[in-house]
Amino acid sequence: MSTILYGIANCDTIKKAKKWLTDNNVSFSFHDYRKDGITEQFLIDAEAALGWEVMLNKRGTTFRQLNEEEKTDLCQEKVLALLKAYPAMIKRPILLHEGQYHIAFKPAQYENIF
């Protein structure tokens, strides 16, 4: 089964994850939200595995620039719509490996996965 790294190319954490995968001879493809887009099905599947609370990056610029109405009363449906509209708000990276979703990057985490 293939390994896919999801994120945004200019993100520093994505660069670290890509370097770790390459340095450890892990074959993977990279899916850039900005260039390749994002599907509703990906968001549904990732959210089912990870939870919307984990996927939503509240510390990023994109989230902070939302109006107060968009930031209040967050729920699964509202967050998935926001993530579809603003993929930069998805916490990065999301790794899909052997059918399992993983989020964030730490070398020790990836050593356990691979």
C-alpha positions as CSV (number, residue, x, y, z in Angstrom):
1,M,0.0,0.0,0.0
2,S,1.2,3.5,-0.8
3,T,2.3,6.2,1.6
4,I,1.0,9.7,1.0
5,L,2.1,12.9,2.8
6,Y,-0.5,15.7,2.8
7,G,0.3,19.3,3.4
8,I,1.6,22.5,1.9
9,A,5.0,22.5,0.2
10,N,6.4,25.6,1.9
11,C,5.6,24.5,5.4
12,D,8.7,23.9,7.5
13,T,7.2,20.8,9.2
14,I,6.4,19.3,5.8
15,K,10.0,19.9,4.7
16,K,11.2,18.1,7.9
17,A,8.8,15.2,7.3
18,K,9.8,14.9,3.6
19,K,13.5,14.9,4.5
20,W,13.0,12.2,7.2
21,L,11.0,10.0,4.8
22,T,13.7,10.4,2.0
23,D,16.6,9.9,4.4
24,N,15.0,6.7,5.7
25,N,14.3,5.4,2.1
26,V,10.5,5.5,2.6
27,S,8.7,5.7,-0.8
28,F,6.0,8.3,-0.7
29,S,4.0,10.7,-2.7
30,F,3.3,14.3,-1.7
31,H,-0.2,15.8,-2.0
32,D,-0.1,19.6,-1.8
33,Y,-3.4,21.1,-0.7
34,R,-2.8,24.3,-2.6
35,K,-1.8,22.7,-5.9
36,D,-3.7,19.5,-5.8
37,G,-6.8,20.6,-3.9
38,I,-8.5,18.6,-1.2
39,T,-11.6,16.4,-1.5
40,E,-14.5,16.3,0.9
41,Q,-14.0,12.5,1.1
42,F,-10.4,13.0,2.3
43,L,-11.6,15.3,5.0
44,I,-14.3,12.9,6.1
45,D,-11.9,9.9,6.2
46,A,-9.2,11.8,8.0
47,E,-11.6,13.3,10.5
48,A,-13.1,9.9,11.3
49,A,-9.6,8.6,12.1
50,L,-8.1,11.7,13.8
51,G,-11.0,13.9,15.0
52,W,-11.7,17.4,13.8
53,E,-10.3,18.9,17.1
54,V,-6.9,17.5,16.2
55,M,-7.0,18.4,12.5
56,L,-7.9,22.1,13.1
57,N,-4.9,24.3,13.5
58,K,-6.1,27.2,15.6
59,R,-2.6,28.7,16.0
60,G,-2.1,29.5,12.3
61,T,-2.6,32.8,10.6
62,T,-5.6,31.5,8.5
63,F,-7.6,30.6,11.6
64,R,-6.8,33.8,13.4
65,Q,-8.0,35.9,10.4
66,L,-11.4,34.3,10.4
67,N,-14.2,36.5,11.7
68,E,-15.6,35.8,15.2
69,E,-18.8,34.1,13.8
70,E,-16.7,31.6,11.9
71,K,-14.5,30.9,15.0
72,T,-17.4,30.3,17.5
73,D,-19.6,27.3,18.1
74,L,-17.2,24.9,16.3
75,C,-18.5,21.5,15.5
76,Q,-17.6,18.7,13.1
77,E,-19.8,20.0,10.2
78,K,-18.6,23.6,10.6
79,V,-14.9,22.7,10.9
80,L,-15.0,20.3,7.9
81,A,-16.5,23.1,5.8
82,L,-13.9,25.5,7.0
83,L,-11.1,23.1,6.3
84,K,-12.5,22.5,2.8
85,A,-12.6,26.3,2.2
86,Y,-9.2,27.0,3.9
87,P,-7.0,23.9,3.7
88,A,-4.1,25.9,5.2
89,M,-6.0,25.4,8.6
90,I,-5.4,21.7,8.5
91,K,-2.7,20.7,11.0
92,R,0.3,19.4,9.1
93,P,1.4,17.0,8.0
94,I,-1.2,14.3,7.7
95,L,0.4,11.0,6.7
96,L,-1.6,8.1,5.2
97,H,0.4,4.9,5.5
98,E,-1.1,1.4,5.1
99,G,-4.6,2.7,5.5
100,Q,-3.8,4.5,8.8
101,Y,-3.9,8.3,9.3
102,H,-1.2,10.0,11.4
103,I,-0.9,13.7,12.1
104,A,2.0,15.9,13.0
105,F,5.7,15.0,12.6
106,K,8.3,13.9,15.2
107,P,11.2,11.6,14.2
108,A,10.3,9.2,17.0
109,Q,6.7,9.0,15.8
110,Y,7.8,8.2,12.3
111,E,10.3,5.6,13.5
112,N,7.3,3.9,15.2
113,I,5.2,4.1,12.1
114,F,7.9,2.7,9.8
